[in-house]
Amino acid sequence: KKNRDRMDKKYREVLEDRDRIRAKLKKYRVRRKIFATELKTCRHCLMEFMERENFNWSCRTHTSDFSGEMWWCCGSLGRDAPGCRFTKHIPKDDDEDIEDQDKKDPAE
């Protein structure tokens, strides 16, 4: 009988632990969904951003084409040179993401 009482007590403790862990997981899932829905991709610079952190100087792009050595718009050297035009990020639409994936992976 003592053994059974001890096992019942352990069983209740395990159930309480399970319920606490489930509650924590539920809270984390809600947080993750909020974060995931806030994260967007910029149409111009392709960086991920959150709308609440999107300012007039957040997106840096060039206004002209790269000539192989420099950007025609500002004279910056190298393809990786920071952009000369400052704007807010403009989010990509979900349809654009699907089209981009289709262009990259035509075999799939």
C-alpha positions as CSV (number, residue, x, y, z in Angstrom):
1,K,0.0,0.0,0.0
2,K,2.9,2.4,0.8
3,N,4.4,1.7,-2.6
4,R,1.1,2.5,-4.4
5,D,0.6,5.8,-2.4
6,R,4.2,6.8,-3.4
7,M,3.5,5.9,-7.0
8,D,0.2,7.9,-7.0
9,K,2.0,10.9,-5.6
10,K,4.7,10.7,-8.2
11,Y,2.1,10.3,-10.9
12,R,0.3,13.5,-9.7
13,E,3.6,15.4,-9.7
14,V,4.4,14.3,-13.2
15,L,0.9,15.4,-14.4
16,E,1.4,18.8,-12.7
17,D,4.8,19.2,-14.4
18,R,3.2,18.2,-17.7
19,D,0.5,20.8,-17.4
20,R,3.0,23.6,-16.5
21,I,5.2,22.7,-19.5
22,R,2.1,22.7,-21.8
23,A,1.1,26.1,-20.5
24,K,4.6,27.5,-21.2
25,L,4.7,26.0,-24.7
26,K,1.3,27.5,-25.5
27,K,2.6,30.9,-24.4
28,Y,5.8,30.5,-26.5
29,R,3.8,29.5,-29.6
30,V,1.6,32.6,-29.3
31,R,4.8,34.8,-29.0
32,R,6.3,33.1,-32.0
33,K,3.2,33.6,-34.1
34,I,3.2,37.3,-33.2
35,F,6.9,37.6,-34.2
36,A,6.5,35.6,-37.4
37,T,3.6,37.7,-38.6
38,E,5.4,41.0,-37.9
39,L,8.5,40.0,-39.9
40,K,8.3,41.1,-43.6
41,T,10.8,41.1,-46.5
42,C,11.6,44.3,-48.4
43,R,10.8,44.4,-52.1
44,H,13.9,46.4,-53.0
45,C,16.8,45.4,-50.7
46,L,15.4,41.9,-49.7
47,M,16.1,42.5,-46.0
48,E,13.7,41.2,-43.4
49,F,12.2,43.9,-41.2
50,M,9.4,44.7,-38.7
51,E,7.0,47.5,-39.6
52,R,7.5,49.1,-36.2
53,E,11.2,49.5,-37.0
54,N,10.7,50.8,-40.5
55,F,12.0,54.4,-40.9
56,N,12.6,56.7,-43.8
57,W,16.3,55.7,-43.8
58,S,15.9,51.9,-43.3
59,C,16.2,50.8,-46.9
60,R,19.3,51.7,-48.9
61,T,19.3,51.0,-52.6
62,H,20.9,52.5,-55.8
63,T,18.9,54.3,-58.4
64,S,20.9,53.1,-61.4
65,D,22.5,49.9,-62.7
66,F,25.9,48.5,-61.8
67,S,28.4,49.0,-64.6
68,G,30.8,46.2,-63.5
69,E,33.1,48.5,-61.6
70,M,30.9,51.2,-60.1
71,W,27.3,52.4,-59.6
72,W,26.4,55.1,-62.1
73,C,24.1,56.9,-59.7
74,C,26.6,57.8,-57.0
75,G,30.0,56.5,-58.2
76,S,30.4,54.0,-55.4
77,L,32.9,51.2,-56.3
78,G,32.0,47.6,-55.9
79,R,28.7,45.7,-56.1
80,D,28.4,45.5,-52.3
81,A,28.6,49.3,-51.8
82,P,25.8,50.7,-49.6
83,G,22.9,52.3,-51.5
84,C,22.7,56.0,-52.1
85,R,18.9,56.3,-51.9
86,F,17.3,56.1,-48.4
87,T,13.7,55.1,-48.1
88,K,11.3,53.0,-46.0
89,H,11.2,49.3,-46.7
90,I,8.3,48.3,-48.9
91,P,7.0,44.8,-48.1
92,K,6.8,42.1,-50.7
93,D,3.4,40.6,-51.3
94,D,3.0,36.9,-50.6
95,D,2.3,36.4,-54.3
96,E,5.7,37.9,-55.2
97,D,7.5,35.4,-52.9
98,I,5.8,32.5,-54.7
99,E,6.7,33.9,-58.1
100,D,10.3,34.4,-57.0
101,Q,10.5,30.8,-55.9
102,D,9.1,29.6,-59.2
103,K,11.7,31.6,-61.1
104,K,14.5,30.1,-59.0
105,D,13.3,26.5,-59.0
106,P,11.6,25.8,-62.4
107,A,12.2,22.0,-62.0
108,E,9.9,21.8,-58.9
